[in-house]
Amino acid sequence: MSFPSVRMRRLRRSEALRRLSREARLSRDDLVLPLFAVEGTRVRQPVASMPGVFRLSPDEIAEEAKRVADLGIPALILFGVPAAKDARGSGADRADGIAKRAAPELCVITDVCLCEYTDHGHCGVIENGEVANDPSLERLAAAAVSHARAGADVVAPSDMMDGRVGAIRRALDESGFAEVAILAYAAKYASAFYGPFREAAESAPAFGDRRGYQMDPPNRREALREMELDLAEGADVLMVKPALPYLDVLAEARRRFEVPLAAYHVSGEYAMLMAAAERGWLDGTRAMLEALVSIKRAGADWILTYAAKEVAARLAP
């Protein structure tokens, strides 16, 4: 059959027809809101490069958790930003469970990495001027256990050290936290889109860069191998980060793996849309929804986005 018998526009004529024919549906159930936790009380510091995003003290985190739950968003992910940092990232395993206590119905995910906690800004321990893989695993595992002890439902290692999922799984199981899930940043690329996050988390490397352990952007087959390894080590959910420049990786992962997939709509992706919207260059709300539905269409089950609250308010329950 061909034109004029087949007319594709027939099912686009009205909003009702478009809704009936819609293939990918963005839902509140897909959303995870990232939050930055700082020390102190009544602290609500705006992040200049991410309009609408704040660094929050624990009491403010608790209030935000309640708002997130009221919007029907099922989960948040916490990033700690300590006042004092050292070479080993000692603050990484001093977690507090305040968000879980404030909104017990939420799924609380915690980022497990050292970059926010180290004075050098790298994701592992430094030895002889290099990020040392194996010595970093002990620190990452200790951080994950402390997060579980504080009430985390899911721990999310984002460091890209080899073997860290297995080390964390063993540590959790041996500490009595076999029920705590692991969301592995399995395909985390050495991306230019992390700039605003590094401002918010004060985590820019003091020397060098992270290309020695984060993935090279041209590589897709390597990402799939990383995912296979993380699954073999005990990961429950796999993540692709960033999202929009790597939708092909996400789609291929969806074809290959049966586990839940997450995608992180990262700070630079968010900031670009917000900046263009502020200048009137595009409709910010429509553009944000279009970006997120493209992530859903590519195969994501969990979408981490700084726009989660605004998007949730516009989605049907």
Number of C-alpha atoms within 10 A of each C-alpha: 5 6 7 7 7 9 9 10 8 10 15 14 10 11 10 11 12 13 12 11 11 11 8 13 13 21 19 22 15 20 26 27 21 23 20 21 23 21 16 13 11 12 17 16 14 14 17 13 19 21 14 12 19 17 22 25 20 21 18 20 24 19 15 18 27 19 14 21 19 11 18 17 24 18 25 23 20 20 20 25 23 19 10 12 19 12 16 20 26 17 19 27 21 14 19 16 17 18 25 21 15 17 19 14 13 20 20 25 27 27 24 30 27 31 27 27 28 27 19 23 25 27 29 29 24 17 10 6 9 12 18 15 20 15 13 21 22 16 23 29 24 20 28 31 26 20 26 27 20 18 22 24 20 24 26 25 25 24 26 24 20 16 14 24 30 19 20 28 23 16 20 24 13 11 13 12 16 13 11 22 20 25 26 31 27 30 30 25 24 18 18 10 20 17 16 21 19 16 15 24 21 17 21 22 17 11 10 13 13 19 12 12 18 19 21 16 16 9 12 18 11 14 22 19 13 21 23 17 17 25 20 12 17 18 24 18 23 27 27 25 27 23 27 20 14 20 21 14 22 30 17 16 24 17 10 11 14 9 14 15 22 28 30 23 23 22 23 19 21 20 20 14 19 23 16 14 17 13 10 10 10 14 14 17 16 12 15 20 17 13 18 26 18 18 26 23 17 23 23 27 22 21 26 25 24 24 21 22 19 14 21 20 13 12 13 8 10
